[in-house]
Amino acid sequence: MNDDVRLERLFADGLHDIAPSRAPDRLRTQVKTESSRVRPRPRWLALIKESPMRSNSRLAVGSPTMRVAAIMVATLLAALMVVSAGIAGAQLLAADGPIVVDRSGGGHYTTITDAVEAAADGDTVLIRPGTYTEAFVIDKDITLTGDGPVDRIIIEAPEDGPQFSGLPSDFYALLLQDAGEATISGLTFRGEPSIVIISGGSPTIEDSVFDNVGWAYDGSNISPLGSSIVVAGESSALVSGNTLVDGGPIGVFGGSTPHVEGNTLTGGPHVYLANHGEGTVIEANDIDGTFRWGIGVFDFDPITIEGNTITNPGDDGINFSSGSGIIRGNVISGAQLVGIIAGRGPATVAGNEFTDNRVAIAYSVAEGLIEDNTVVGGVAGIVVTGKSPLLRGNVVRGVEERGIVVGTGTSPTLSGNTSCDNGTNLFIGEGATPTIDDTNEICEDAPAE
């Protein structure tokens, strides 16, 4: 028995169970009378109602039974297609579209924490304007970015939030724990405990604002605890284009090798390197009004400090007392103590510009290079107290007291330098034995009044 015949008999058996074999005469007469009064049936209804056509004892296409079944099957298939399309669209959105965080409920999540937990490597999380009081951990390679004006997307750490094991008395807003190449951008972190900690990995923190985050160094709190941004755990993070207003420094610890570039720091924050690794770069930052240093380096691994602008530091522009490496192309003005102080490691100080610092360069390294620097104004220009560095191509003018100072017992080499219009153009200390060739232009001192 084929499927069509079986389906027809199934319908027939069902009707037989619930209806008499022959309708009463009175009912048949009434049906005929009423049916003559109704308007013609629509064609689609006629297709269902008309008598079945048979071919070789099989139900033909025109059979009402087959047409009912066909319509039912078609309807079910259409419904399944709609549902499948919806599911596929949702899966495609989750896989290819960003995850949206909206405090007002207009996104996928209302908290950053939930969105980050749901994200997978490669996902983008968009954060819409609002204030998010939470602390969260990123340990995957995702992009977390603001979706709106940066000053309206605010993250504050809760007062009773989690702590990082390396910071026993400090709460954090964001911990990047071995987060690969994750990117954080376009956010405002606000308030003293809203610190960002990077531990391991090579993530990027960019184009964000740190508003009074951490505590500015005042001479007593050198530690990660006060930093706005902590780079630790041998991280090679990129910290780029951020704005730090008041609060604490960008702090480098744990042998990390970050690239810190293009940031603006005002009202106290500076760049502090307690334990960096070889290959660290600090460049093109604009640092104004620090309490102590603009950039402080207190480890010996080579570092490059290049193209920074440091204005009105409370002590030194660049304190390089324990560092080694290259300090090149920086512009430093208004330092209350020294523009650049180089203390112990072999250092190259080249192509920097100094204006109205108390002392432009204080160099006590045994050997090294001081080259092509320009010094204008201040109390003293280039002061050498190390054994035998090379001074070459520097220009010192308009210094109130001493232009170039060769300290007691030193033996530097001077070549191609210019020192003019200073209180004393060249001062040589007791027991010093400098080598001064004839390529230098050392002007005569003005006669004492």
PECOR-V448709 format. One record per pair of residues at least 4 apart in sequence whose ideal C-beta (glycine too) atoms are under 6 Angstrom apart, sorted by the first residue. I is the first residue (numbers start at 1). J is the second residue. D is the distance in Angstrom with one decimal. If there is no record, write none. Layout:
BEGIN
<<I J D> <I J D>>
END
This chain:
BEGIN
<<1 5 5.3> <1 6 5.4> <4 58 5.6> <4 59 4.0> <8 59 6.0> <8 65 5.1> <15 19 5.5> <23 27 4.9> <23 28 5.2> <31 35 5.9> <41 45 4.5> <41 46 5.0> <45 49 6.0> <46 50 5.6> <47 67 5.7> <48 64 5.1> <48 67 5.4> <52 63 3.9> <53 60 4.0> <53 62 4.4> <55 60 4.9> <59 63 4.1> <59 66 5.3> <66 70 6.0> <80 84 6.0> <92 96 5.6> <93 97 4.4> <98 124 4.3> <98 126 4.7> <99 108 5.3> <99 115 5.1> <99 119 5.8> <99 125 4.8> <100 107 3.2> <100 108 5.2> <100 126 5.0> <101 107 5.4> <101 109 5.1> <101 112 5.5> <101 115 4.7> <101 127 4.7> <102 106 4.2> <102 107 3.4> <102 128 4.4> <103 110 5.8> <103 130 3.5> <105 110 5.9> <109 114 4.4> <109 115 4.3> <111 134 5.9> <112 132 5.5> <112 136 5.5> <113 134 5.3> <113 136 4.4> <115 125 4.9> <116 136 5.4> <116 138 5.8> <119 123 4.1> <119 125 5.7> <119 142 4.8> <121 140 5.3> <121 141 4.5> <123 142 5.0> <124 143 4.4> <125 144 4.8> <126 147 4.0> <127 146 5.4> <127 153 5.5> <128 147 5.0> <128 148 5.9> <129 148 4.4> <129 152 3.9> <129 153 5.4> <131 154 4.5> <132 155 5.1> <133 156 5.0> <133 158 5.4> <135 157 5.1> <135 161 3.8> <135 162 5.3> <135 172 5.9> <135 173 5.5> <137 175 4.7> <137 177 5.7> <138 176 5.2> <138 179 4.8> <138 182 5.5> <139 177 4.7> <139 178 5.9> <139 179 5.8> <141 180 3.6> <141 181 5.5> <141 182 5.5> <142 182 5.5> <143 183 4.6> <144 184 5.1> <145 185 4.7> <145 186 4.9> <146 150 5.6> <146 153 4.1> <146 186 3.1> <146 187 5.1> <148 152 5.7> <148 153 5.8> <150 186 5.2> <150 188 5.7> <150 209 5.8> <151 188 5.8> <153 187 5.4> <153 188 6.0> <154 188 4.8> <154 190 5.3> <155 173 5.1> <155 187 5.8> <155 189 5.2> <156 190 5.4> <156 191 4.9> <156 194 5.3> <157 161 4.9> <157 171 4.9> <157 173 3.9> <157 193 4.4> <157 194 4.7> <161 171 4.6> <164 172 5.7> <164 175 5.9> <164 197 5.3> <167 224 5.8> <167 225 5.9> <170 225 4.9> <171 193 4.1> <172 195 4.8> <172 197 5.1> <173 189 5.7> <173 194 4.2> <174 196 4.7> <175 197 4.9> <176 198 4.7> <176 203 4.9> <177 199 5.3> <178 200 4.2> <178 201 5.0> <179 201 4.7> <179 203 4.8> <180 201 5.3> <181 202 5.3> <182 203 4.3> <183 204 4.5> <184 205 5.0> <185 206 4.8> <185 207 4.8> <186 207 5.5> <187 208 4.8> <188 209 4.3> <189 194 4.3> <189 210 5.1> <189 213 5.3> <190 194 5.7> <190 211 4.5> <194 213 5.1> <195 214 5.7> <196 229 5.1> <197 230 4.5> <198 203 6.0> <198 231 4.9> <198 235 5.0> <198 237 4.8> <199 232 5.2> <199 233 3.7> <200 233 4.1> <200 235 5.4> <201 235 5.9> <202 236 4.6> <203 237 5.4> <204 238 4.4> <205 239 5.1> <206 240 4.5> <206 241 5.0> <207 241 4.7> <208 242 5.1> <209 243 4.8> <210 228 4.3> <210 244 4.6> <211 245 5.4> <212 246 4.4> <212 247 4.7> <213 228 4.2> <213 247 4.4> <214 226 4.8> <214 227 5.2> <214 228 4.5> <214 247 4.6> <214 248 2.6> <215 226 3.8> <215 248 5.0> <216 248 5.8> <216 268 3.3> <216 291 5.4> <217 292 5.4> <218 291 5.6> <221 226 5.0> <224 230 4.9> <224 251 5.3> <224 253 5.6> <226 248 4.0> <227 248 4.8> <227 249 5.4> <227 251 3.4> <228 244 5.4> <228 247 5.2> <228 248 4.9> <229 250 4.8> <230 251 5.2> <231 235 5.2> <231 237 5.2> <231 252 4.9> <231 256 4.7> <231 258 4.6> <232 253 4.4> <232 254 3.9> <232 256 5.9> <233 254 5.0> <234 254 6.0> <234 255 4.9> <234 256 5.7> <235 256 4.5> <236 257 4.9> <237 258 4.7> <238 259 5.0> <239 258 5.8> <239 260 4.7> <240 261 5.1> <240 262 5.3> <241 262 4.8> <242 263 4.8> <243 264 4.9> <244 265 4.5> <244 269 4.2> <245 266 5.7> <245 267 5.7> <246 267 4.3> <246 268 5.6> <247 269 5.8> <249 269 5.0> <249 270 4.8> <249 272 4.4> <250 260 5.9> <250 271 5.0> <251 272 4.9> <252 256 5.4> <252 258 5.9> <252 273 4.4> <252 276 4.8> <253 274 5.3> <253 275 5.2> <255 275 5.9> <255 277 4.6> <257 277 4.1> <257 279 4.5> <257 280 4.9> <259 281 4.8> <260 282 4.9> <261 283 4.9> <261 284 5.1> <262 284 5.0> <263 285 4.8> <264 286 4.7> <265 269 4.2> <265 287 4.7> <266 288 4.9> <266 289 5.9> <267 289 5.7> <268 291 5.4> <270 290 4.4> <270 293 5.4> <270 294 5.5> <271 282 5.7> <271 295 4.6> <272 296 5.0> <273 297 4.9> <274 298 5.6> <275 299 5.2> <276 280 4.3> <276 299 5.5> <276 301 6.0> <277 301 5.6> <278 301 4.5> <278 302 5.1> <280 303 4.7> <281 304 4.8> <282 295 6.0> <282 305 4.8> <283 306 4.5> <283 307 5.0> <284 307 4.6> <285 308 4.8> <286 309 4.9> <287 294 4.3> <287 310 4.8> <288 311 4.5> <289 312 5.3> <290 294 5.5> <290 313 4.7> <290 314 5.8> <291 314 4.7> <292 314 5.3> <292 315 4.7> <293 313 5.9> <293 315 5.7> <293 316 4.9> <293 319 4.5> <294 310 3.5> <294 313 4.6> <294 317 4.9> <295 318 4.7> <296 319 4.6> <297 320 5.1> <297 323 3.7> <298 322 4.7> <300 324 5.5> <300 345 5.1> <302 324 5.4> <302 325 4.2> <303 323 5.9> <303 325 4.1> <304 325 5.8> <304 326 4.9> <305 327 4.8> <306 328 4.8> <306 329 5.3> <307 329 4.8> <308 330 4.8> <309 331 4.8> <310 317 4.3> <310 332 4.7> <311 333 5.5> <311 334 5.8> <312 334 4.1> <313 317 5.3> <313 335 5.1> <314 336 5.7> <315 337 4.8> <316 335 5.9> <316 337 5.2> <316 338 4.7> <316 341 5.3> <317 332 3.7> <317 335 4.7> <317 339 4.6> <318 340 4.7> <319 341 5.5> <320 342 4.7> <321 341 5.9> <321 343 3.4> <322 344 5.5> <323 345 5.2> <324 345 2.8> <324 346 5.1> <324 347 5.9> <326 348 4.8> <327 340 5.9> <327 349 4.9> <328 350 4.8> <328 351 5.3> <329 351 4.8> <330 352 4.8> <331 353 4.7> <332 339 4.2> <332 354 5.5> <333 355 4.1> <333 356 5.7> <334 356 5.8> <335 339 5.0> <335 357 4.0> <337 358 5.7> <338 359 4.6> <338 362 4.7> <339 354 4.6> <339 357 4.1> <339 360 4.7> <340 349 5.8> <340 361 5.3> <341 362 4.6> <342 347 4.3> <342 363 5.0> <342 365 5.4> <343 364 5.5> <346 368 5.2> <347 365 5.6> <347 368 5.0> <348 369 4.7> <349 370 5.0> <350 371 4.4> <350 372 5.6> <351 372 4.9> <352 373 4.9> <353 374 5.0> <354 360 3.9> <354 375 4.6> <355 376 5.2> <355 377 5.8> <356 377 4.2> <356 378 5.4> <357 378 4.8> <358 378 5.9> <358 379 5.1> <359 380 4.6> <359 383 6.0> <360 375 4.2> <360 378 5.9> <360 381 5.1> <361 382 4.7> <362 383 5.0> <363 370 5.9> <363 384 5.2> <363 386 5.8> <364 385 4.4> <364 386 4.7> <365 386 4.6> <366 386 5.1> <366 387 4.5> <367 388 5.8> <368 389 4.6> <369 390 5.2> <370 389 5.9> <370 391 4.8> <371 392 4.8> <371 393 5.5> <372 393 4.5> <373 394 4.8> <374 395 5.0> <375 381 4.4> <375 396 4.4> <376 397 5.7> <376 398 5.4> <377 398 5.1> <378 399 5.6> <379 400 5.1> <379 401 5.3> <380 401 5.7> <380 402 5.0> <381 396 3.8> <381 399 4.7> <381 403 4.5> <381 404 5.9> <382 404 5.1> <383 405 4.3> <384 406 5.7> <384 407 5.7> <384 410 5.7> <384 412 5.1> <385 407 3.8> <387 410 5.9> <388 411 4.8> <388 412 5.8> <389 412 5.1> <390 413 4.9> <391 412 5.8> <391 414 4.9> <391 417 5.7> <392 415 4.8> <392 416 5.4> <393 416 4.6> <394 417 4.8> <395 418 4.6> <396 403 4.2> <396 404 6.0> <396 419 4.6> <397 420 5.8> <397 421 4.9> <398 421 5.3> <399 403 5.0> <399 422 4.2> <400 423 5.6> <401 423 4.4> <402 424 4.6> <402 427 4.7> <403 419 4.0> <403 422 3.5> <403 425 4.7> <404 419 4.9> <404 426 5.1> <405 427 4.8> <406 410 5.8> <406 428 4.7> <406 432 4.7> <406 434 4.8> <407 429 4.9> <408 429 3.8> <408 430 5.2> <408 431 5.5> <409 431 4.7> <410 432 5.0> <411 433 4.6> <412 434 5.2> <413 435 4.4> <414 434 5.9> <414 436 4.6> <414 440 5.4> <415 437 5.2> <415 439 5.5> <416 439 4.5> <417 440 4.9> <418 441 4.4> <419 425 4.2> <419 426 5.8> <419 442 5.3> <420 443 3.7> <424 445 5.6> <425 442 5.4> <425 443 5.2> <425 445 5.7> <426 442 5.0> <428 432 5.0> <436 440 5.8>>
END
